[in-house]
Amino acid sequence: MQKEVLYKQLIDRYLDGSASPEEVEVFFHLLNKGELDHLLEEAPDSMPVPQGASLRRMAVWKKYSAAAAVILLLGAGVFLLKRSHRTQPSPAVANVFKNDVAPGGNKAVLTLGDGRQIVLDSAGKGEVASQGKTNIVKTDAGKLTYTGDANAAAAVTTGNATTVLYNTLSTPAGGQYQVTLADGTKVWLNALSKLQFPNAFTGKDRTVDLTGEAYFEVAKDKSRPFMVRVNGVRVQVLGTNFNVNAYTDEGEIRTTLLEGAVRLIKGEVSAPLKPGQQGVTSVQGDAGSAGQSIAASGFSVHNADIDQVMAWKNGFFSWDAADVHTVMRQLSRWYGVEVRYEGAPTKALFGGEIGRDLTLTQVLTGLSESKVHFHLDGKILTVLP
């Protein structure tokens, strides 16, 4: 019992900054051994960890809160742990933020084949539309599901011609959404993304078009391969789980395979992927410019960090030596802010994870620990020297 009292006193001295260098060393020795695990729930919402501390006990901290978030600020050599979405910015940081921005959520617009638009985040539960023999339902969990005969022609017949109707699911900045297509394939759309697909798959293959980022769990159908078309690249599968990141401002199309097998196709060039691999092809031209084309160099295939790739779907931002522009692009999409730079951008590199359920001010508070400064005014986020 006396030992536990001493441990609590040591934690208190570390948190208020009064611990000696020797006590800090003892603190992390005990932390790495797991002897402080049972006391972590009593720790405050944020805990700064000095440079050089072991990171082996990171998992211990993360398991105590579903909203746990970790940022490793490599550029400044600072490790910051935020245990709760309730963390509030310090007055010194908050005075440069004239407002706060809530995190994104389930928001999307469904555009039907006849041009009608349905704002899904405000639509009621139940059937939102029907076309052909396919019903479009918003479930109690706030997801979109296409039900009915997966092989039925959801089309309009004019004379002797049959035109397949295509729907488009679009997420805004700060939005994400999940849809189950008529064949049972599940798709998760990230912010600022668009998926175009038929109400029912009637041909020899199942083809959809993607802009932005999405994760696919494709329903198995050996007779009809599933195809994702994205900016000149085709991802061909039979039944598999994979992620495609094809934001135009990223300059690359990155396809990451989690399970099964896929083949990337661009013109006459193709590249198979195995689980755990990522295929990358670059985009020529200025990021986001109209008319950009895919580079003719084919695909680069390498092993992927699956946890980092899937972080967005699992509720986190995840960085590994990412520069400030990469970090800001992701924050801009999720919080719907415009990012501006004043002076030369910082050369700090960022790594680790932080929850996407935090407010923007909470995220910026953590990033500010790396000596990167920000000014938030309305929806304008300025990165300062």
PyMOL commands that set and color helices and strands:
alter all, ss='L'
color gray80, all
select helices_A, chain A and resi 2-15+21-33+37-42+58-62+91-94+248-250+306-309+324-335+360-368
alter helices_A, ss='H'
color red, helices_A
select strands_A, chain A and resi 46-49+69-73+78-82+105-106+109-111+117-119+126-131+134-138+144-148+155-158+161-164+166-170+175-180+186-189+194-198+206-217+226-230+233-237+241-246+252-259+262-266+269-273+277-282+300-303+316-322+338-341+350-355+373-377+380-384
alter strands_A, ss='S'
color yellow, strands_A
deselect
rebuild
show_as cartoon
